[in-house]
């Protein structure tokens, strides 16, 4: 017989889903008010800027995105159209391609990083002590969400300030 989740586990799940949605919506709205494109653009640009030569295969970019991105090819098209990224053919595998960040992409990523840091502080940092945030990371780690990658992103955002 399969075990059903406890009332407490179900309540935790509901809260986790609601707060994730609410905070992401609030962050998106703050970025929009500041005149920036969607958070997915920042996420993609950060991942490209972290890559060894500033380039990734589209499938690698999709795997590394922090927020769900089901339409990576459309996102890449938009970044390329705006001059923030460029497509490059793979020299070894002519059918494959890379997406690489441009200088304009690096500049936008830095500017957005400052706004993103401020909105993270507004919606999360100002509501949790550092000790509470560390406890939350530990609890999420138990669910399989390693905060190590997220901490690296946070350091990048802090460095952008």
Number of C-alpha atoms within 10 A of each C-alpha: 3 4 5 8 10 9 9 9 11 12 11 12 12 12 12 11 10 12 11 12 12 12 15 16 13 16 22 19 16 17 19 13 10 11 10 18 14 14 20 17 20 22 21 26 30 24 21 26 19 15 14 8 10 18 24 23 17 17 11 14 21 19 13 17 19 16 13 11 17 9 9 18 13 11 15 22 14 14 21 18 11 12 14 21 25 18 18 14 13 13 10 8 8 8 8 12 17 19 22 24 28 20 12 13 25 19 13 17 24 20 16 26 23 16 20 25 20 19 20 17 13 14 15 13 15 11 11 13 11 11 9 12 14 13 12 14 18 15 13 13 13 10 9 9 13 14 16 11 12 13 12 11 18 17 12 17 22 14 12 16 14
